[in-house]
Amino acid sequence: MNSLTTKETLEKISDSGIFKATAPGWKLFLLGILAGAYIAFGAQASQMASFGLVSDPMTFGAGKVVAGAVFPVGLMLVVLCGAELFTGNCLMITGLLDKKFGVGAMLRNWAIVYVGNFVGAILIVLMVGYSGLLDSGGGMLGALVVKTALGKCGLSFGKAFILGILCNWLVCLAVWMATGAQVTIGKIFAIWFVIGLFVLSGFEHSVANMYFIPAGLLAAGNEAYVQMAGVDVAGFGFGTFLVKNLIPVTLGNIVGGGLFVGIFYWVTNRK
């Protein structure tokens, strides 16, 4: 059989939370760094592949399709190579409901992995920023990076929260499907189509934004990028990133993955 049943997948995901809840902090942190870097790889590649298209209103939709085709590689690396991703770990709620570990152990994992994801993403931001890659297309990539970051920080708290729910609902479904798939190609396709859908739709992923917005902050220091983007970066800073995007998106991600995937499937298959 090439895939597990829904109940079997639930059991496997529930059991996977035991390691996540009991692993040494240093191990979770290092695996968190890897996951943050993997998602950042997908994020930067999606912008590199699509910047010439999304910058033109006539080809914007095609650019989103291209970005959606490239970005899923990040989650493929997380799942197939092994790493700890905060958004996927929202599914630990299933093991909590099965009483395999406590709330404190789950929150400990989330906190350590979240910080690790941030470190990994920032590592890629710095490498990409100082490598000169943002000069691609005569600086068009750098301009897109600035505009993307400003757009994400221009969302209201409520919109960012809802977009976060929609995003991690799909991300955790991708993880769920990949867990149930018993062959590698099945895991790849499970991830590719569903994650491509969230990128194409414009939903908000907290870990991806740990790359997108800091990269925009770095690029905003280049006046040529800012002028090419035609935006005002006054008041755009790290505090804006945290308050206007990262906090509401993270809360939305927890609801999207924990409630609509973890709790819903636990209730319908355990009761």
VOBA-1610 file (N, C-alpha, C; in pm, whole numbers, padded with zeros to 5 digits, always signed):
BEGIN
Met+00084-00119+00000Met+00000+00000+00000Met+00088+00124+00000Asn+00055+00225-00082Asn+00139+00343-00098Asn+00105+00457-00003Ser-00002+00442+00074Ser-00037+00548+00168Ser-00110+00491+00289Leu-00096+00562+00402Leu-00165+00523+00524Leu-00307+00576+00521Thr-00395+00512+00600Thr-00529+00566+00616Thr-00522+00692+00703Thr-00630+00765+00709Thr-00633+00886+00791Thr-00604+00854+00937Lys-00663+00748+00988Lys-00640+00709+01128Lys-00495+00669+01151Glu-00437+00598+01057Glu-00297+00558+01069Glu-00204+00679+01062Thr-00238+00775+00976Thr-00158+00897+00967Thr-00167+00976+01096Leu-00286+00984+01153Leu-00304+01052+01281Leu-00216+00989+01388Glu-00213+00858+01393Glu-00132+00788+01493Glu+00017+00817+01474Lys+00060+00817+01349Lys+00201+00842+01320Lys+00240+00984+01357Ile+00154+01080+01327Ile+00183+01220+01362Ile+00180+01239+01512Ser+00084+01175+01578Ser+00076+01182+01724Ser+00203+01127+01788Asp+00250+01013+01739Asp+00372+00951+01794Asp+00496+01035+01767Ser+00499+01102+01652Ser+00617+01183+01618Ser+00637+01297+01716Gly+00530+01337+01781Gly+00539+01445+01878Gly+00618+01407+02002Ile+00632+01277+02029Ile+00704+01233+02149Ile+00850+01274+02140Phe+00913+01252+02025Phe+01052+01297+02008Phe+01060+01448+02019Lys+00968+01516+01954Lys+00970+01661+01954Lys+00955+01718+02095Ala+00879+01648+02178Ala+00854+01695+02315Ala+00966+01660+02412Thr+01046+01559+02379Thr+01146+01510+02475Thr+01290+01527+02428Ala+01314+01566+02305Ala+01451+01578+02252Ala+01527+01688+02326Pro+01658+01674+02338Pro+01739+01779+02401Pro+01721+01913+02329Gly+01724+02020+02405Gly+01703+02152+02348Gly+01801+02187+02238Trp+01929+02147+02256Trp+02030+02182+02156Trp+02001+02115+02022Lys+01947+01991+02030Lys+01916+01920+01906Lys+01799+01986+01834Leu+01696+02022+01909Leu+01582+02091+01849Leu+01624+02224+01787Phe+01714+02294+01856Phe+01759+02424+01807Phe+01835+02410+01676Leu+01927+02314+01668Leu+02004+02294+01545Leu+01914+02250+01430Leu+01820+02159+01459Leu+01726+02116+01355Leu+01633+02230+01316Gly+01606+02320+01410Gly+01527+02439+01380Gly+01602+02533+01287Ile+01732+02549+01310Ile+01813+02633+01221Ile+01808+02578+01079Leu+01822+02445+01067Leu+01818+02385+00934Leu+01685+02411+00866Ala+01574+02394+00938Ala+01443+02414+00877Ala+01424+02560+00835Gly+01468+02653+00920Gly+01458+02794+00884Gly+01536+02826+00758Ala+01654+02765+00746Ala+01736+02786+00627Ala+01672+02723+00504Tyr+01613+02603+00521Tyr+01551+02535+00407Tyr+01433+02616+00353Ile+01349+02667+00444Ile+01236+02748+00400Ile+01285+02877+00334Ala+01393+02935+00388Ala+01450+03056+00329Ala+01506+03028+00191Phe+01566+02910+00172Phe+01613+02873+00038Phe+01497+02877-00062Gly+01385+02816-00022Gly+01268+02816-00109Gly+01214+02956-00134Ala+01216+03039-00029Ala+01164+03175-00041Ala+01248+03259-00137Gln+01380+03255-00119Gln+01464+03339-00205Gln+01462+03288-00348Ala+01455+03156-00366Ala+01451+03102-00502Ala+01320+03139-00572Ser+01211+03142-00496Ser+01082+03178-00556Ser+01084+03322-00605Gln+01151+03411-00532Gln+01162+03550-00576Gln+01258+03562-00694Met+01366+03488-00692Met+01461+03490-00803Met+01395+03443-00932Ala+01311+03340-00920Ala+01249+03282-01040Ala+01139+03370-01096Ser+01076+03452-01012Ser+00954+03521-01056Ser+00963+03672-01062Phe+01077+03733-01022Phe+01078+03878-01007Phe+01049+03954-01136Gly+01092+03898-01249Gly+01066+03965-01376Gly+00921+03958-01418Leu+00845+03862-01362Leu+00705+03845-01397Leu+00612+03920-01303Val+00635+03906-01172Val+00544+03968-01076Val+00558+04120-01074Ser+00666+04173-01128Ser+00684+04317-01132Ser+00596+04384-01238Asp+00541+04304-01330Asp+00457+04354-01438Asp+00313+04308-01414Pro+00216+04400-01401Pro+00077+04360-01377Pro+00023+04262-01481Met+00072+04269-01602Met+00023+04182-01708Met+00067+04037-01688Thr+00178+04016-01619Thr+00229+03880-01598Thr+00232+03842-01451Phe+00162+03920-01367Phe+00165+03897-01223Phe+00119+03756-01187Gly+00007+03713-01247Gly-00046+03580-01218Gly+00051+03470-01256Ala+00114+03485-01371Ala+00213+03386-01415Ala+00331+03382-01320Gly+00369+03500-01269Gly+00479+03505-01174Gly+00446+03433-01044Lys+00322+03445-01000Lys+00280+03374-00878Lys+00283+03222-00900Val+00246+03179-01019Val+00251+03036-01051Val+00395+02987-01046Val+00486+03064-01104Val+00628+03027-01103Val+00680+03021-00959Ala+00647+03122-00879Ala+00691+03123-00739Ala+00634+03003-00664Gly+00508+02971-00693Gly+00445+02857-00627Gly+00504+02723-00669Ala+00562+02720-00787Ala+00625+02596-00833Ala+00762+02573-00769Val+00828+02682-00727Val+00965+02673-00675Val+00967+02665-00522Phe+00885+02745-00456Phe+00890+02755-00310Phe+00876+02621-00237Pro+00792+02526-00283Pro+00771+02402-00207Pro+00897+02321-00180Val+01005+02347-00254Val+01131+02275-00229Val+01174+02291-00083Gly+01144+02407-00024Gly+01181+02430+00115Gly+01121+02327+00209Leu+00990+02301+00197Leu+00927+02202+00284Leu+00969+02060+00248Met+00996+02037+00120Met+01048+01905+00082Met+01178+01875+00156Leu+01266+01974+00164Leu+01392+01956+00237Leu+01368+01929+00384Val+01272+02001+00442Val+01240+01982+00584Val+01192+01839+00609Val+01098+01794+00528Val+01035+01663+00550Val+01128+01548+00514Leu+01193+01557+00398Leu+01273+01444+00349Leu+01412+01437+00412Cys+01469+01552+00446Cys+01604+01551+00506Cys+01598+01547+00658Gly+01486+01589+00715Gly+01471+01587+00860Gly+01512+01720+00922Ala+01414+01794+00971Ala+01441+01921+01038Ala+01317+01957+01118Glu+01330+02058+01204Glu+01219+02096+01292Glu+01163+02231+01248Leu+01039+02230+01201Leu+00973+02351+01151Leu+00856+02386+01242Phe+00857+02509+01291Phe+00753+02553+01385Phe+00613+02530+01331Thr+00588+02571+01208Thr+00452+02562+01155Thr+00404+02418+01145Gly+00491+02327+01102Gly+00453+02186+01099Gly+00433+02128+01238Asn+00510+02180+01335Asn+00500+02129+01471Asn+00374+02172+01542Cys+00293+02256+01478Cys+00160+02285+01534Cys+00076+02158+01541Leu+00113+02057+01462Leu+00043+01928+01466Leu+00074+01849+01592Met+00167+01896+01674Met+00193+01831+01802Met+00069+01830+01891Ile-00029+01912+01857Ile-00153+01916+01934Ile-00219+01778+01938Thr-00196+01694+01837Thr-00256+01560+01836Thr-00196+01473+01947Gly-00064+01478+01963Gly-00001+01402+02071Gly-00039+01456+02207Leu-00058+01586+02217Leu-00104+01646+02343Leu-00242+01595+02380Leu-00332+01591+02282Leu-00467+01542+02307Leu-00467+01392+02340Asp-00370+01319+02287Asp-00355+01177+02320Asp-00283+01155+02454Lys-00246+01265+02519Lys-00180+01263+02650Lys-00045+01192+02648Lys+00026+01207+02535Lys+00160+01148+02524Lys+00268+01241+02579Phe+00231+01367+02599Phe+00318+01467+02662Phe+00230+01583+02705Gly+00286+01674+02780Gly+00208+01783+02835Gly+00219+01913+02757Val+00141+02011+02798Val+00141+02142+02733Val+00279+02207+02741Gly+00344+02194+02857Gly+00475+02256+02874Gly+00577+02202+02776Ala+00574+02071+02752Ala+00669+02009+02659Ala+00644+02058+02516Met+00516+02073+02481Met+00483+02121+02346Met+00528+02266+02329Leu+00499+02350+02427Leu+00537+02491+02418Leu+00689+02507+02418Arg+00758+02418+02492Arg+00906+02420+02492Arg+00957+02395+02351Asn+00901+02295+02284Asn+00942+02265+02148Asn+00916+02384+02057Trp+00796+02438+02066Trp+00761+02550+01979Trp+00857+02668+01997Ala+00888+02699+02122Ala+00975+02815+02149Ala+01116+02793+02094Ile+01174+02676+02123Ile+01311+02648+02078Ile+01319+02643+01926Val+01224+02573+01866Val+01224+02557+01721Val+01198+02691+01652Tyr+01109+02771+01707Tyr+01078+02902+01649Tyr+01203+02990+01643Val+01277+02993+01753Val+01401+03072+01757Val+01503+03014+01659Gly+01513+02882+01656Gly+01604+02818+01561Gly+01568+02850+01417Asn+01437+02844+01385Asn+01392+02880+01250Asn+01432+03022+01214Phe+01419+03113+01311Phe+01453+03253+01288Phe+01603+03268+01258Val+01685+03199+01336Val+01829+03206+01315Val+01866+03153+01177Gly+01807+03039+01139Gly+01836+02982+01008Gly+01795+03072+00894Ala+01679+03136+00907Ala+01632+03226+00802Ala+01723+03348+00790Ile+01761+03406+00905Ile+01848+03524+00903Ile+01985+03490+00844Leu+02032+03370+00868Leu+02158+03327+00811Leu+02153+03335+00658Ile+02043+03289+00599Ile+02029+03294+00453Ile+02009+03438+00406Val+01936+03519+00483Val+01920+03661+00449Val+02056+03728+00435Leu+02143+03705+00532Leu+02275+03769+00530Leu+02360+03719+00414Met+02356+03589+00390Met+02435+03533+00281Met+02387+03584+00145Val+02255+03586+00126Val+02201+03635-00001Val+02228+03784-00016Gly+02206+03859+00091Gly+02223+04003+00086Gly+02365+04046+00052Tyr+02460+03980+00114Tyr+02599+04021+00094Tyr+02668+03946-00019Ser+02595+03857-00085Ser+02652+03788-00201Ser+02637+03870-00329Gly+02549+03970-00324Gly+02524+04050-00443Gly+02411+03998-00529Leu+02344+03892-00485Leu+02237+03834-00566Leu+02120+03930-00585Leu+02100+04021-00489Leu+01987+04113-00501Leu+02005+04212-00616Asp+02125+04218-00674Asp+02149+04302-00791Asp+02097+04239-00919Ser+02047+04115-00910Ser+02000+04044-01029Ser+01895+04125-01103Gly+01902+04119-01236Gly+01808+04194-01317Gly+01828+04344-01307Gly+01952+04385-01288Gly+01980+04526-01276Gly+01922+04589-01151Gly+01905+04505-01048Gly+01850+04553-00922Gly+01701+04530-00907Met+01637+04473-01011Met+01492+04448-01004Met+01457+04351-00891Leu+01546+04253-00868Leu+01519+04158-00760Leu+01521+04230-00626Gly+01621+04314-00605Gly+01628+04389-00480Gly+01506+04477-00460Ala+01458+04539-00568Ala+01338+04623-00560Ala+01216+04540-00522Leu+01203+04420-00581Leu+01091+04334-00548Leu+01097+04290-00402Val+01216+04260-00353Val+01233+04218-00215Val+01184+04327-00119Val+01218+04453-00150Val+01173+04565-00067Val+01021+04578-00073Lys+00963+04574-00193Lys+00818+04590-00208Lys+00742+04476-00140Thr+00795+04355-00151Thr+00730+04240-00087Thr+00725+04258+00064Ala+00837+04297+00122Ala+00844+04315+00268Ala+00749+04425+00313Leu+00746+04537+00241Leu+00657+04646+00278Leu+00511+04606+00266Gly+00480+04529+00163Gly+00343+04482+00144Gly+00297+04395+00259Lys+00384+04306+00303Lys+00350+04218+00414Lys+00333+04296+00544Cys+00412+04401+00563Cys+00402+04482+00684Cys+00290+04585+00675Gly+00228+04595+00559Gly+00117+04688+00543Gly-00018+04626+00571Leu-00019+04498+00605Leu-00145+04431+00637Leu-00195+04473+00774Ser-00327+04476+00791Ser-00382+04498+00925Ser-00361+04372+01008Phe-00372+04384+01140Phe-00354+04268+01227Phe-00452+04157+01190Gly-00578+04194+01167Gly-00679+04095+01135Gly-00653+04022+01005Lys-00614+04097+00901Lys-00586+04034+00772Lys-00465+03941+00780Ala-00360+03987+00850Ala-00241+03903+00865Ala-00274+03776+00942Phe-00358+03788+01043Phe-00400+03673+01123Phe-00476+03572+01037Ile-00572+03619+00959Ile-00651+03529+00875Ile-00565+03464+00767Leu-00478+03543+00705Leu-00388+03486+00604Leu-00294+03383+00665Gly-00259+03402+00792Gly-00178+03304+00864Gly-00254+03175+00888Ile-00383+03187+00920Ile-00467+03067+00938Ile-00473+02988+00808Leu-00506+03056+00700Leu-00519+02989+00570Leu-00390+02921+00528Cys-00278+02988+00554Cys-00149+02933+00515Cys-00119+02802+00587Asn-00124+02804+00720Asn-00080+02684+00792Asn-00185+02573+00791Trp-00307+02607+00759Trp-00405+02502+00732Trp-00353+02416+00617Leu-00304+02483+00510Leu-00252+02410+00395Leu-00117+02345+00425Val-00028+02416+00496Val+00104+02360+00526Val+00090+02231+00606Cys+00004+02234+00708Cys-00012+02114+00791Cys-00084+02003+00716Leu-00170+02038+00621Leu-00228+01934+00534Leu-00120+01871+00447Ala-00025+01953+00400Ala+00085+01899+00320Ala+00170+01804+00404Val+00199+01844+00529Val+00275+01758+00619Val+00196+01630+00647Trp+00067+01644+00668Trp-00020+01529+00695Trp-00016+01430+00578Met-00034+01482+00458Met-00033+01397+00339Met+00104+01333+00317Ala+00210+01410+00338Ala+00345+01355+00320Ala+00374+01247+00423Thr+00322+01263+00544Thr+00339+01161+00648Thr+00267+01033+00609Gly+00151+01047+00549Gly+00075+00930+00508Gly+00130+00861+00385Ala+00201+00934+00300Ala+00260+00874+00180Ala+00374+00781+00219Gln+00381+00667+00157Gln+00480+00566+00193Gln+00598+00559+00097Val+00593+00636-00011Val+00705+00639-00106Val+00748+00786-00124Thr+00874+00807-00157Thr+00929+00942-00165Thr+00857+01029-00267Ile+00827+00973-00383Ile+00761+01055-00486Ile+00624+01099-00440Gly+00558+01016-00360Gly+00428+01053-00306Gly+00440+01169-00209Lys+00545+01168-00128Lys+00567+01278-00034Lys+00596+01408-00110Ile+00674+01397-00217Ile+00710+01516-00296Ile+00585+01579-00358Phe+00501+01498-00419Phe+00381+01552-00483Phe+00282+01605-00380Ala+00272+01539-00265Ala+00183+01586-00160Ala+00222+01727-00116Ile+00351+01749-00105Ile+00401+01881-00063Ile+00391+01983-00176Trp+00430+01945-00295Trp+00443+02041-00404Trp+00311+02109-00439Phe+00206+02033-00457Phe+00080+02091-00500Phe+00016+02177-00391Val+00020+02129-00267Val-00049+02201-00159Val+00027+02328-00120Ile+00159+02319-00110Ile+00238+02439-00077Ile+00234+02538-00192Gly+00236+02487-00314Gly+00222+02575-00430Gly+00091+02652-00425Leu-00014+02588-00375Leu-00144+02654-00362Leu-00138+02770-00264Phe-00070+02751-00151Phe-00064+02860-00053Phe+00019+02978-00106Val+00125+02950-00176Val+00208+03058-00232Val+00131+03133-00340Leu+00068+03059-00429Leu-00011+03119-00537Leu-00122+03207-00480Ser-00181+03165-00369Ser-00294+03237-00309Ser-00251+03361-00233Gly-00123+03369-00195Gly-00075+03486-00122Gly-00098+03479+00027Phe-00101+03357+00084Phe-00118+03342+00227Phe+00014+03371+00301Glu+00007+03383+00434Glu+00122+03428+00512Glu+00179+03318+00602His+00308+03290+00585His+00379+03185+00659His+00484+03251+00747Ser+00476+03230+00877Ser+00564+03301+00970Ser+00711+03274+00944Val+00748+03151+00917Val+00890+03119+00897Val+00939+03173+00763Ala+00857+03163+00659Ala+00896+03222+00531Ala+00916+03373+00546Asn+00831+03436+00627Asn+00843+03580+00648Asn+00966+03617+00729Met+01023+03518+00800Met+01150+03543+00869Met+01262+03564+00767Tyr+01238+03520+00643Tyr+01331+03553+00534Tyr+01283+03675+00458Phe+01158+03673+00410Phe+01109+03777+00320Phe+01124+03918+00378Ile+01084+03936+00504Ile+01084+04073+00558Ile+01222+04119+00602Pro+01301+04039+00675Pro+01439+04083+00701Pro+01520+04106+00574Ala+01495+04025+00471Ala+01564+04049+00343Ala+01523+04185+00287Gly+01396+04220+00304Gly+01349+04351+00260Gly+01410+04463+00342Leu+01426+04440+00472Leu+01491+04540+00558Leu+01635+04563+00514Leu+01704+04455+00481Leu+01842+04467+00434Leu+01847+04540+00300Ala+01758+04502+00209Ala+01757+04563+00077Ala+01716+04710+00083Ala+01635+04746+00183Ala+01589+04885+00195Ala+01703+04980+00227Gly+01818+04926+00269Gly+01935+05008+00294Gly+02005+05051+00167Asn+01960+04996+00053Asn+02018+05031-00076Asn+01923+05129-00146Glu+01964+05251-00160Glu+01878+05355-00216Glu+01835+05324-00359Ala+01921+05258-00434Ala+01888+05225-00572Ala+01768+05130-00578Tyr+01765+05031-00488Tyr+01652+04938-00483Tyr+01524+05011-00447Val+01534+05100-00349Val+01417+05173-00300Val+01359+05261-00410Gln+01446+05331-00481Gln+01401+05417-00590Gln+01337+05335-00702Met+01397+05223-00734Met+01343+05137-00838Met+01207+05081-00799Ala+01191+05052-00667Ala+01064+05000-00617Ala+00958+05108-00610Gly+01001+05235-00600Gly+00908+05345-00593Gly+00826+05347-00466Val+00892+05317-00352Val+00822+05309-00225Val+00887+05401-00123Asp+00816+05422-00013Asp+00867+05502+00099Asp+00899+05407+00213Val+01024+05401+00253Val+01065+05308+00359Val+01079+05377+00495Ala+01032+05500+00505Ala+01038+05571+00633Ala+00954+05497+00737Gly+01013+05471+00852Gly+00943+05400+00959Gly+00944+05249+00945Phe+01001+05199+00837Phe+01008+05054+00814Phe+01128+04999+00891Gly+01101+04921+00994Gly+01208+04867+01077Gly+01171+04733+01136Phe+01258+04683+01222Phe+01239+04550+01279Phe+01113+04546+01365Gly+01086+04654+01437Gly+00965+04659+01519Gly+00839+04647+01435Thr+00840+04709+01318Thr+00727+04699+01226Thr+00706+04555+01184Phe+00815+04488+01153Phe+00811+04346+01115Phe+00745+04262+01223Leu+00787+04281+01347Leu+00733+04200+01457Leu+00585+04227+01480Val+00549+04353+01494Val+00413+04390+01534Val+00313+04377+01421Lys+00351+04421+01302Lys+00257+04425+01191Lys+00244+04293+01116Asn+00342+04205+01131Asn+00335+04081+01054Asn+00364+03956+01136Leu+00482+03947+01197Leu+00523+03821+01254Leu+00431+03773+01366Ile+00391+03861+01455Ile+00304+03820+01566Ile+00167+03773+01517Pro+00093+03855+01440Pro-00039+03806+01395Pro-00031+03684+01305Val+00070+03677+01219Val+00082+03562+01130Val+00114+03436+01210Thr+00201+03446+01310Thr+00233+03331+01393Thr+00110+03280+01466Leu+00032+03370+01522Leu-00091+03330+01591Leu-00188+03263+01494Gly-00200+03318+01374Gly-00285+03258+01273Gly-00236+03121+01231Asn-00104+03106+01218Asn-00047+02976+01183Asn-00080+02869+01287Ile-00077+02907+01414Ile-00109+02812+01521Ile-00254+02766+01509Val-00343+02860+01484Val-00485+02826+01469Val-00508+02740+01344Gly-00448+02781+01233Gly-00469+02709+01108Gly-00424+02564+01113Gly-00304+02541+01166Gly-00252+02405+01172Gly-00303+02328+01292Gly-00301+02392+01408Gly-00340+02323+01531Gly-00488+02290+01538Leu-00573+02387+01501Leu-00718+02367+01510Leu-00774+02295+01388Phe-00756+02354+01270Phe-00826+02303+01152Phe-00770+02171+01098Val-00648+02138+01134Val-00593+02009+01093Val-00579+01917+01215Gly-00497+01957+01312Gly-00470+01870+01426Gly-00593+01835+01507Ile-00664+01935+01557Ile-00779+01909+01644Ile-00896+01848+01566Phe-00924+01901+01447Phe-01037+01848+01370Phe-01018+01700+01337Tyr-00897+01662+01291Tyr-00876+01521+01257Tyr-00869+01433+01381Trp-00820+01489+01492Trp-00818+01410+01616Trp-00961+01383+01663Val-01045+01485+01664Val-01182+01469+01710Val-01259+01371+01620Thr-01244+01385+01490Thr-01322+01300+01399Thr-01272+01156+01393Asn-01149+01132+01434Asn-01095+00995+01428Asn-01078+00929+01563Arg-01084+01006+01671Arg-01069+00948+01803Arg-01205+00929+01872Lys-01302+01010+01834Lys-01432+01004+01900Lys-01526+00911+01826
//
